[in-house]
Structures are given as structure tokens and as C-alpha cells.
Amino acid sequence: MPSKKMIKIEVKASRAVDFNSQEPLYVKALAWESKLSFDMNFQQVKPKCCDVFVWIGVWRNTIKYWVLSSKEVEKNKYYSKGQHRGNTGEGQLHLKDDNIGEFVKYESKPKELLEKIIAAYNKQPKKR
């Protein structure tokens, strides 16, 4: 653990639901094995306000965790800056069935979260 340093963490959660269904959320929730399209929209993402992101993806039968440094989010090709017109410093990222494979390197098991958070923090440029 960084001595006497505080790691600022932003936690976001989203669930995998059938992207093409108009049913209520509890009906269109997907199982991990599903081949249906899904879109997890992590919104109001503020890379300048934290050091590390922990994202939680929920399926009916699985929970996934991803740990990314703020710089990794900011530089990610799926990160959209300016979620709303005129809004600065805040964006969104869509984690979908067709890009989830690109996030495997950020996955964490629950027991590894602290270790992965510290590792992501250490990837950040040092603040002076």
C-alpha cells in the first residue's frame, strides 16, 4: 500500500441486459453464457477526479470486476469525452458484447481487488 497516500477510487456498476428487448430490466437480464447483444454504459466517468476505476458488471449468474487507472480510461478508444453538451471532464464508456474481450486484461477476482487497485494506482503519472 502506498504509505500515507490516499488512492481516490471511482466505482461504477452496470448490468448486462438484452440490448434489443423492450421488457423490464429484471426480465431482460442476461446470463454470462448468453450470446445476445448487451451494452453496459458506464456513465458520468470522471478520470480527472480519481486515480483508479473499479467497474462491476453484473449478469444473472456472474459478477465481473475490472480495475483501470484513470489514464487507461482516458486513453481508451471506447471512452467518449463530454457525455453531455458543454460538459467537460466527464464522459462515458460502453462495454459491450463486441468489445468485452479487450477488457480481459483489466479483470480482477474479488480477492485480487486491493492488489489490482494498488497496481493501477502505481501506473499513474506521479503528481508533484
N, C-alpha and C positions, 0 to 999 in steps of 0.2 A: 504494500500500500504506500502511495506517496506520503512521505512524512509531512505532517501539518498542512497538507494540501486538501482542498475540498474539490471533489470531482462533481461538476454540475451535469446531471443526467436528465434527459427528457424521455419519458416513457409514453409510448403510443400503442394502442391496441386496435385491432380490426378483425373482422370475421370473414371467412370465406363463404360467400353465398352465390347461388346460381345467378350469374350476371344477366341472363336472358329471361328470368322469371319475374312476374309481377306479384307473386304471392307474398304474404307477410314474411318477415325475416326468419322467424322460427321455422317456417315451412321450407324456405329455400336454402337453409344452412346445408353446407356440403360436408361430406366425409372426405378424409385425406385422400382416399383412393379414387375419388370421383374424377372423371375425365371432362366434366363440364367446365365451361369458362367461368372464371371468377376475377374479381378486381377488388383488391384491398387498397383503399385510398387512405394513406396516412396524411392527414391534413394539418394545417397550422404548424408546420415544421419550421423551427427557428434555429438554424445552425449557429448563428452568432450569439445565441443566448445560452448555449450549453457546450460541454466538452464531448459528451457521448450520448448516443441514442440507443435505447433498448426498445425494439419493436416486438410486439407479441401478435402472432397470427393464430386465430382460433378456428378450428374445424370441429365438426361434431365429435370426432373421436381422437383428435390430436391438438396439441398446443405446440407451436414453434416459437423460438426466440431468436432474434437477430440483434447483434451488437455492432454498431458502426461509430466511428469517430465523426465529429461534426464535419471535418474536411472530406471524409469519404462520402458523406451525404451531399455536401455542397458540390462536389465534383462528379457525382453520379449522373450518368446520362438520362436517367429516368426522373431526376429531380427537376421540378418546374418551379422556377423562382417567380414570386409575385402571384400568389394564389388568387388574390382579388385585385381589381384595377386600383392603381395608386398605392397598393400595399407594398412596402419594402421590408426586406429581412425575413419574410415568411413565405413558405412555399408548400408544395405537396409532392408526394411520390406515390405512384401506383405500382403496387406489387401484384402481378397478375400471373395467370396460368402460363403465359408465354414468356415471362421473364424471371420467374421464381428461381430457376436454375442458376441464374447469375448471382444470386444472393446466398448460395450454399456456403461460400467462404466466410460469411458473417454469422452463420448459425451457431447457437450455443445450447448446450443442455443446461437445465436448471442448476446443477451442481457447479457448472463452469462459469456462471454469470459474473461473479466477482472477479475472477481471473481475466475474463474476456473484457470486462469493463476497464480494468486497470491497463490491459494491453492496448485497448483502443485509445485511452487517455494518453498513453505514452507515445502514440503515433502523432499526436497533435503538435504543431509547432510550439516551441517554448515561448511563453509570454514573458516579456521583460518588465 
